[in-house]
Amino acid sequence: MKNTIAIQNSWFSAVQAKINDYCQLFKLKLNLVVVFSAVVGYVLAAGSAFALVDLLMLILGGFLITSSANAINEVLEVDYDKLMKRTKVRPLPSGRMKSNEAILAAGLTGLAGLWLFGLYFNIMAAFVAGLSLISYAFIYTPLKRISPIAVFVGAIPGALPPVIGWIAFTGSLTIEPILLFAVQFFWQFPHFWAIGWLGHDEYVKAGFKMLPSKKGKDKQTAFQSIVYALVLIPLAIFGTMYGVGYRLTILMSVVAGILYVLPAIRLYKTCEDKAALKLMFASFLYLPLMQISWIIDKFWI
């Protein structure tokens, strides 16, 4: 009896460990953020006409595509992940998972996600999802070691999820998803630069060029963060002219925008890590506040 229980516990622990490894391979937390952005685009396009089953299929398809992109990213960067404290515990650099297994998982999830978008929704949604996957995994990932322009390139697939969600419902590209793309595109620069600032020494050790200035953590990087954060205020307000939000969105674009700009200004003044940390937390706050305001304006105003 004791041997049976021990075997069951051992099996359960092994399964749990494997699930944890796949959560890390697929970058589960980042994955869920990406999928939520796609859901926002879908809901804004559909309004009250959306079906729960369709929404669940969108979530599944988005999860599969994002999982594939993240897995490919980790396969390509395994040697560099070994050099950084934050990433060396991942399943590939730690040796808990072989590259062949990760490549197989990436291939299966990617193909399944593209098949789902193309068959269940439409070819255009599948095309944009495929574009997002390829540009993130095979352009942004290797470019990180070549030039800081990688952040610009990476911001493109990073801003495509709401577009994918919109097109999944409508089957067409209009001004509204372009505006959603623009907000999420510009939001990413202070966000990535704050993360790059905090992890600068580790990124340099691995050969990643994440900050726009050649000197790295300086006023030039901080100033550019201010510029991109400021652009978001009029951009989000402009979107209301085309139906992306209404009164709450206007209010939130100013409030959330100021909350985003202020730590960027603080970073410019001090060039301190604690200011970069506040900017990073502000970036975590800004996008969901805007997304929630768009949805509230869509359904209740």
C-alpha positions as a Markdown table, in Angstrom:
| # | Residue | x | y | z |
|---|---|---|---|---|
| 1 | Met | 0.0 | 0.0 | 0.0 |
| 2 | Lys | 2.8 | 2.4 | 0.9 |
| 3 | Asn | 4.6 | 1.6 | -2.3 |
| 4 | Thr | 1.5 | 2.3 | -4.3 |
| 5 | Ile | 1.0 | 5.7 | -2.6 |
| 6 | Ala | 4.7 | 6.5 | -3.1 |
| 7 | Ile | 4.4 | 5.6 | -6.8 |
| 8 | Gln | 1.3 | 7.8 | -7.2 |
| 9 | Asn | 2.9 | 10.7 | -5.4 |
| 10 | Ser | 6.0 | 10.3 | -7.6 |
| 11 | Trp | 3.9 | 10.2 | -10.7 |
| 12 | Phe | 1.9 | 13.3 | -9.6 |
| 13 | Ser | 5.1 | 15.2 | -8.8 |
| 14 | Ala | 6.5 | 14.4 | -12.2 |
| 15 | Val | 3.4 | 15.5 | -14.0 |
| 16 | Gln | 3.3 | 18.7 | -11.9 |
| 17 | Ala | 6.9 | 19.4 | -12.7 |
| 18 | Lys | 6.3 | 18.9 | -16.5 |
| 19 | Ile | 3.3 | 21.2 | -16.4 |
| 20 | Asn | 5.4 | 23.8 | -14.6 |
| 21 | Asp | 8.1 | 23.5 | -17.3 |
| 22 | Tyr | 5.6 | 24.0 | -20.1 |
| 23 | Cys | 4.1 | 27.0 | -18.3 |
| 24 | Gln | 7.7 | 28.5 | -18.3 |
| 25 | Leu | 8.3 | 27.5 | -21.9 |
| 26 | Phe | 5.1 | 29.1 | -23.0 |
| 27 | Lys | 5.6 | 32.1 | -20.7 |
| 28 | Leu | 2.2 | 31.7 | -19.2 |
| 29 | Lys | 1.8 | 35.1 | -17.6 |
| 30 | Leu | 2.9 | 37.0 | -20.7 |
| 31 | Asn | 0.7 | 34.6 | -22.8 |
| 32 | Leu | -2.4 | 35.5 | -20.8 |
| 33 | Val | -1.7 | 39.3 | -21.2 |
| 34 | Val | -1.4 | 38.8 | -25.0 |
| 35 | Val | -4.6 | 36.7 | -25.2 |
| 36 | Phe | -6.5 | 39.3 | -23.1 |
| 37 | Ser | -5.5 | 42.0 | -25.7 |
| 38 | Ala | -7.0 | 39.8 | -28.4 |
| 39 | Val | -10.1 | 39.3 | -26.4 |
| 40 | Val | -10.5 | 43.1 | -26.0 |
| 41 | Gly | -10.2 | 43.6 | -29.8 |
| 42 | Tyr | -12.8 | 40.8 | -30.4 |
| 43 | Val | -15.3 | 42.2 | -27.9 |
| 44 | Leu | -14.9 | 45.8 | -29.2 |
| 45 | Ala | -15.6 | 44.6 | -32.7 |
| 46 | Ala | -18.5 | 42.3 | -31.7 |
| 47 | Gly | -20.2 | 44.4 | -29.1 |
| 48 | Ser | -23.2 | 42.5 | -27.7 |
| 49 | Ala | -23.2 | 40.2 | -30.8 |
| 50 | Phe | -20.3 | 38.1 | -29.6 |
| 51 | Ala | -20.9 | 34.4 | -28.8 |
| 52 | Leu | -19.2 | 32.8 | -25.8 |
| 53 | Val | -18.1 | 29.8 | -27.8 |
| 54 | Asp | -16.4 | 32.0 | -30.3 |
| 55 | Leu | -14.7 | 33.9 | -27.5 |
| 56 | Leu | -13.4 | 30.7 | -26.0 |
| 57 | Met | -12.1 | 29.6 | -29.4 |
| 58 | Leu | -10.3 | 32.9 | -29.8 |
| 59 | Ile | -8.7 | 32.4 | -26.4 |
| 60 | Leu | -7.6 | 28.9 | -27.3 |
| 61 | Gly | -6.2 | 30.0 | -30.7 |
| 62 | Gly | -4.4 | 33.0 | -29.2 |
| 63 | Phe | -3.0 | 30.9 | -26.5 |
| 64 | Leu | -1.6 | 28.3 | -29.0 |
| 65 | Ile | -0.1 | 30.9 | -31.3 |
| 66 | Thr | 1.5 | 32.8 | -28.4 |
| 67 | Ser | 2.8 | 29.6 | -26.9 |
| 68 | Ser | 4.5 | 28.7 | -30.1 |
| 69 | Ala | 6.2 | 32.1 | -30.5 |
| 70 | Asn | 7.4 | 32.0 | -26.9 |
| 71 | Ala | 8.7 | 28.4 | -27.2 |
| 72 | Ile | 10.6 | 29.3 | -30.4 |
| 73 | Asn | 12.0 | 32.3 | -28.7 |
| 74 | Glu | 13.4 | 30.2 | -25.8 |
| 75 | Val | 14.8 | 27.6 | -28.2 |
| 76 | Leu | 16.7 | 30.2 | -30.1 |
| 77 | Glu | 17.9 | 31.9 | -26.9 |
| 78 | Val | 18.8 | 28.9 | -24.8 |
| 79 | Asp | 22.5 | 29.6 | -24.8 |
| 80 | Tyr | 22.0 | 33.2 | -23.8 |
| 81 | Asp | 19.4 | 32.4 | -21.2 |
| 82 | Lys | 22.1 | 30.4 | -19.4 |
| 83 | Leu | 24.0 | 33.6 | -18.8 |
| 84 | Met | 21.2 | 35.4 | -17.0 |
| 85 | Lys | 20.0 | 34.8 | -13.4 |
| 86 | Arg | 16.4 | 35.5 | -14.4 |
| 87 | Thr | 16.3 | 33.0 | -17.3 |
| 88 | Lys | 18.8 | 30.3 | -16.4 |
| 89 | Val | 16.2 | 28.4 | -14.4 |
| 90 | Arg | 14.0 | 28.0 | -17.4 |
| 91 | Pro | 13.5 | 24.3 | -18.6 |
| 92 | Leu | 15.8 | 24.5 | -21.6 |
| 93 | Pro | 18.9 | 26.3 | -20.1 |
| 94 | Ser | 18.5 | 24.3 | -16.9 |
| 95 | Gly | 18.5 | 21.0 | -18.9 |
| 96 | Arg | 15.1 | 19.8 | -17.6 |
| 97 | Met | 13.8 | 19.8 | -21.2 |
| 98 | Lys | 15.5 | 19.0 | -24.5 |
| 99 | Ser | 15.4 | 21.3 | -27.5 |
| 100 | Asn | 13.7 | 18.6 | -29.6 |
| 101 | Glu | 10.8 | 18.5 | -27.2 |
| 102 | Ala | 10.4 | 22.3 | -27.2 |
| 103 | Ile | 10.6 | 22.5 | -31.0 |
| 104 | Leu | 7.9 | 19.8 | -31.3 |
| 105 | Ala | 5.7 | 21.7 | -28.8 |
| 106 | Ala | 6.3 | 24.9 | -30.7 |
| 107 | Gly | 5.4 | 23.3 | -34.0 |
| 108 | Leu | 2.3 | 21.6 | -32.8 |
| 109 | Thr | 0.9 | 24.6 | -31.0 |
| 110 | Gly | 1.7 | 27.0 | -33.9 |
| 111 | Leu | 0.1 | 24.8 | -36.5 |
| 112 | Ala | -2.9 | 24.1 | -34.3 |
| 113 | Gly | -3.4 | 27.8 | -33.6 |
| 114 | Leu | -3.2 | 28.8 | -37.3 |
| 115 | Trp | -5.5 | 26.0 | -38.3 |
| 116 | Leu | -8.0 | 27.1 | -35.7 |
| 117 | Phe | -8.0 | 30.8 | -36.7 |
| 118 | Gly | -8.2 | 29.9 | -40.4 |
| 119 | Leu | -10.9 | 27.2 | -40.1 |
| 120 | Tyr | -13.1 | 28.6 | -37.3 |
| 121 | Phe | -12.7 | 32.3 | -38.0 |
| 122 | Asn | -11.2 | 33.5 | -41.3 |
| 123 | Ile | -8.1 | 33.4 | -43.4 |
| 124 | Met | -7.2 | 37.0 | -42.7 |
| 125 | Ala | -7.1 | 36.4 | -38.9 |
| 126 | Ala | -4.9 | 33.3 | -39.5 |
| 127 | Phe | -2.6 | 35.4 | -41.7 |
| 128 | Val | -2.2 | 38.2 | -39.2 |
| 129 | Ala | -1.7 | 35.6 | -36.4 |
| 130 | Gly | 1.0 | 33.9 | -38.5 |
| 131 | Leu | 2.7 | 37.2 | -39.2 |
| 132 | Ser | 2.8 | 37.9 | -35.4 |
| 133 | Leu | 4.3 | 34.5 | -34.7 |
| 134 | Ile | 7.0 | 34.7 | -37.4 |
| 135 | Ser | 8.0 | 38.4 | -36.8 |
| 136 | Tyr | 8.3 | 37.7 | -33.0 |
| 137 | Ala | 10.1 | 34.4 | -33.2 |
| 138 | Phe | 12.3 | 34.8 | -36.2 |
| 139 | Ile | 12.9 | 38.5 | -36.6 |
| 140 | Tyr | 12.6 | 40.2 | -33.2 |
| 141 | Thr | 14.4 | 37.3 | -31.3 |
| 142 | Pro | 17.7 | 37.3 | -33.3 |
| 143 | Leu | 17.6 | 41.0 | -33.8 |
| 144 | Lys | 17.9 | 41.6 | -30.0 |
| 145 | Arg | 21.6 | 40.8 | -30.2 |
| 146 | Ile | 22.2 | 43.0 | -33.2 |
| 147 | Ser | 20.5 | 46.4 | -32.7 |
| 148 | Pro | 18.2 | 48.2 | -30.3 |
| 149 | Ile | 15.8 | 48.5 | -33.2 |
| 150 | Ala | 14.7 | 45.1 | -32.1 |
| 151 | Val | 12.4 | 46.8 | -29.6 |
| 152 | Phe | 10.7 | 48.6 | -32.5 |
| 153 | Val | 10.4 | 45.4 | -34.5 |
| 154 | Gly | 9.1 | 43.5 | -31.4 |
| 155 | Ala | 6.5 | 46.1 | -30.7 |
| 156 | Ile | 4.8 | 45.2 | -34.0 |
| 157 | Pro | 3.8 | 41.6 | -33.1 |
| 158 | Gly | 3.3 | 42.9 | -29.5 |
| 159 | Ala | 0.6 | 45.3 | -30.8 |
| 160 | Leu | -1.2 | 42.8 | -33.2 |
| 161 | Pro | -3.3 | 40.8 | -30.7 |
| 162 | Pro | -6.2 | 43.3 | -30.6 |
| 163 | Val | -6.1 | 43.5 | -34.4 |
| 164 | Ile | -6.3 | 39.7 | -34.6 |
| 165 | Gly | -9.3 | 39.8 | -32.2 |
| 166 | Trp | -11.0 | 42.4 | -34.3 |
| 167 | Ile | -10.4 | 40.7 | -37.6 |
| 168 | Ala | -11.5 | 37.3 | -36.1 |
| 169 | Phe | -15.0 | 38.8 | -35.8 |
| 170 | Thr | -15.2 | 41.1 | -38.7 |
| 171 | Gly | -12.9 | 39.5 | -41.3 |
| 172 | Ser | -11.7 | 43.0 | -42.3 |
| 173 | Leu | -9.1 | 45.6 | -41.3 |
| 174 | Thr | -10.6 | 49.1 | -40.6 |
| 175 | Ile | -9.5 | 52.2 | -38.8 |
| 176 | Glu | -10.6 | 51.0 | -35.4 |
| 177 | Pro | -8.1 | 48.0 | -35.0 |
| 178 | Ile | -5.4 | 50.2 | -36.5 |
| 179 | Leu | -5.9 | 52.7 | -33.6 |
| 180 | Leu | -5.9 | 49.8 | -31.1 |
| 181 | Phe | -2.7 | 48.7 | -32.6 |
| 182 | Ala | -1.2 | 52.2 | -32.4 |
| 183 | Val | -1.9 | 52.6 | -28.7 |
| 184 | Gln | -0.5 | 49.2 | -27.8 |
| 185 | Phe | 2.5 | 49.8 | -30.1 |
| 186 | Phe | 3.5 | 53.1 | -28.5 |
| 187 | Trp | 2.8 | 51.8 | -25.0 |
| 188 | Gln | 5.5 | 49.1 | -25.4 |
| 189 | Phe | 8.5 | 51.4 | -25.7 |
| 190 | Pro | 8.6 | 52.8 | -22.1 |
| 191 | His | 7.5 | 49.4 | -20.9 |
| 192 | Phe | 10.4 | 47.5 | -22.6 |
| 193 | Trp | 12.9 | 50.2 | -21.8 |
| 194 | Ala | 12.0 | 50.2 | -18.1 |
| 195 | Ile | 12.5 | 46.4 | -18.1 |
| 196 | Gly | 15.7 | 46.8 | -20.1 |
| 197 | Trp | 17.0 | 49.4 | -17.7 |
| 198 | Leu | 16.4 | 47.2 | -14.6 |
| 199 | Gly | 18.0 | 44.2 | -16.3 |
| 200 | His | 20.7 | 46.1 | -18.2 |
| 201 | Asp | 23.7 | 44.4 | -16.7 |
| 202 | Glu | 22.2 | 40.9 | -17.3 |
| 203 | Tyr | 21.2 | 41.8 | -20.9 |
| 204 | Val | 24.6 | 43.1 | -21.7 |
| 205 | Lys | 26.1 | 39.9 | -20.3 |
| 206 | Ala | 24.0 | 37.9 | -22.8 |
| 207 | Gly | 24.7 | 40.3 | -25.6 |
| 208 | Phe | 21.1 | 41.8 | -25.8 |
| 209 | Lys | 20.8 | 45.4 | -26.9 |
| 210 | Met | 17.5 | 46.5 | -25.3 |
| 211 | Leu | 18.0 | 50.2 | -24.6 |
| 212 | Pro | 18.0 | 52.9 | -27.4 |
| 213 | Ser | 21.1 | 54.8 | -26.2 |
| 214 | Lys | 24.6 | 53.4 | -26.8 |
| 215 | Lys | 25.4 | 54.3 | -23.2 |
| 216 | Gly | 22.4 | 52.4 | -22.0 |
| 217 | Lys | 21.0 | 53.8 | -18.8 |
| 218 | Asp | 21.2 | 57.5 | -19.5 |
| 219 | Lys | 19.0 | 60.6 | -20.0 |
| 220 | Gln | 18.6 | 59.8 | -23.7 |
| 221 | Thr | 16.9 | 56.6 | -23.0 |
| 222 | Ala | 14.7 | 58.2 | -20.3 |
| 223 | Phe | 13.8 | 61.1 | -22.6 |
| 224 | Gln | 12.6 | 58.8 | -25.3 |
| 225 | Ser | 10.4 | 57.0 | -22.7 |
| 226 | Ile | 8.8 | 60.4 | -21.9 |
| 227 | Val | 8.1 | 61.1 | -25.6 |
| 228 | Tyr | 6.4 | 57.7 | -26.3 |
| 229 | Ala | 4.4 | 58.0 | -23.1 |
| 230 | Leu | 3.2 | 61.5 | -24.0 |
| 231 | Val | 2.2 | 60.4 | -27.5 |
| 232 | Leu | -0.3 | 58.0 | -26.0 |
| 233 | Ile | -2.5 | 60.8 | -24.5 |
| 234 | Pro | -3.6 | 62.5 | -27.7 |
| 235 | Leu | -3.5 | 59.2 | -29.6 |
| 236 | Ala | -6.1 | 57.6 | -27.3 |
| 237 | Ile | -8.3 | 60.7 | -27.4 |
| 238 | Phe | -8.1 | 60.7 | -31.2 |
| 239 | Gly | -9.3 | 57.2 | -31.2 |
| 240 | Thr | -12.6 | 58.3 | -29.7 |
| 241 | Met | -13.4 | 60.2 | -32.9 |
| 242 | Tyr | -13.6 | 56.8 | -34.7 |
| 243 | Gly | -15.6 | 55.0 | -32.0 |
| 244 | Val | -12.7 | 53.5 | -30.0 |
| 245 | Gly | -14.0 | 54.6 | -26.6 |
| 246 | Tyr | -16.1 | 57.6 | -25.5 |
| 247 | Arg | -16.2 | 59.9 | -22.5 |
| 248 | Leu | -14.6 | 57.4 | -20.0 |
| 249 | Thr | -11.8 | 56.8 | -22.5 |
| 250 | Ile | -11.1 | 60.5 | -22.8 |
| 251 | Leu | -10.9 | 60.8 | -19.1 |
| 252 | Met | -8.8 | 57.6 | -18.7 |
| 253 | Ser | -6.4 | 58.6 | -21.5 |
| 254 | Val | -5.5 | 61.7 | -19.6 |
| 255 | Val | -5.3 | 60.1 | -16.1 |
| 256 | Ala | -3.6 | 56.9 | -17.1 |
| 257 | Gly | -1.4 | 58.9 | -19.5 |
| 258 | Ile | -0.2 | 61.2 | -16.8 |
| 259 | Leu | 0.4 | 58.3 | -14.5 |
| 260 | Tyr | 2.6 | 56.8 | -17.2 |
| 261 | Val | 4.5 | 60.1 | -18.0 |
| 262 | Leu | 5.3 | 61.1 | -14.5 |
| 263 | Pro | 7.6 | 58.1 | -13.7 |
| 264 | Ala | 9.3 | 58.6 | -17.1 |
| 265 | Ile | 10.0 | 62.2 | -16.1 |
| 266 | Arg | 11.3 | 61.0 | -12.8 |
| 267 | Leu | 13.6 | 58.5 | -14.5 |
| 268 | Tyr | 14.9 | 61.4 | -16.7 |
| 269 | Lys | 15.7 | 63.5 | -13.7 |
| 270 | Thr | 17.3 | 60.8 | -11.5 |
| 271 | Cys | 18.4 | 58.0 | -13.9 |
| 272 | Glu | 17.9 | 55.7 | -10.9 |
| 273 | Asp | 16.7 | 52.1 | -10.9 |
| 274 | Lys | 13.9 | 52.8 | -8.5 |
| 275 | Ala | 12.5 | 55.3 | -11.0 |
| 276 | Ala | 12.7 | 52.7 | -13.8 |
| 277 | Leu | 10.9 | 50.2 | -11.5 |
| 278 | Lys | 8.0 | 52.8 | -11.0 |
| 279 | Leu | 7.9 | 53.3 | -14.8 |
| 280 | Met | 7.6 | 49.5 | -15.3 |
| 281 | Phe | 4.7 | 49.3 | -12.8 |
| 282 | Ala | 3.1 | 52.2 | -14.4 |
| 283 | Ser | 3.3 | 50.4 | -17.7 |
| 284 | Phe | 1.5 | 47.4 | -16.1 |
| 285 | Leu | -1.2 | 49.7 | -15.1 |
| 286 | Tyr | -1.7 | 51.8 | -18.2 |
| 287 | Leu | -2.8 | 49.3 | -20.8 |
| 288 | Pro | -5.5 | 47.4 | -18.7 |
| 289 | Leu | -6.9 | 50.8 | -17.6 |
| 290 | Met | -7.3 | 51.8 | -21.3 |
| 291 | Gln | -8.7 | 48.4 | -22.3 |
| 292 | Ile | -11.3 | 48.4 | -19.5 |
| 293 | Ser | -12.3 | 52.0 | -20.4 |
| 294 | Trp | -12.8 | 51.0 | -24.0 |
| 295 | Ile | -15.0 | 48.0 | -23.0 |
| 296 | Ile | -17.1 | 50.1 | -20.5 |
| 297 | Asp | -17.6 | 52.8 | -23.1 |
| 298 | Lys | -18.7 | 50.1 | -25.6 |
| 299 | Phe | -21.3 | 48.5 | -23.5 |
| 300 | Trp | -22.5 | 51.0 | -21.0 |
| 301 | Ile | -22.3 | 54.5 | -22.5 |
